[in-house]
Amino acid sequence: RRPLGSAFFADRGIACSDLAGAYRSMQTRGWNARSAPIEGGSSLGVGADKVPVGRVLAVQDGRDEALATVESLATGIIVFSRAWYPSWRAAVDGRRQKVLIGYGALCAVEVPPGRHTVMLRYESVPFKMGLLLTMSAFSAAALIALLCAVSGCVSRPS
């Protein structure tokens, strides 16, 4: 057996309503790592665990994003070895796709049949807002300091 890697194709998706359901499905007799419990997802893939639905052809990993090329015979799920958080965004061939919770903790994306490029990117809105506010405050302070220096609003000792 090969290790699963930074991204792998789950042969089957098992619909779970919550984290407890995901853990229960992983504890059932006959469960294998290629059957992904997906919170809020639907049951996908072929019924037999031995039949591969798809495969990951290539993965490019970055600090805040991952790009995978996948090939699939049927609708399936690619699972990234990234901890799920609401700031993760996904796209399949440039079309926005919901990031599902796989295995109770990982980012998972539903993929239609065929060859596709799947992008997973971390986009933190609070971080971007904080950066924008910090840069705005710094720019305003610099502008005020420049105007005061040019207009002489700061009194100089005589």
Secondary structure, DSSP 8 states (H G I E B T S, - for coil): -----SEEEESEEEEESSHHHHHHHHTSTT--TTEEEEET---EE-S-TTS--EEEEEEEE-SSEEEEEEEESSSEEEEEEEE--TTEEEEETTEEE--EEETTTEEEEEE-SEEEEEEEEE--HHHHHHHHHHHHHHHHHHHHHHHHHHHT-S----
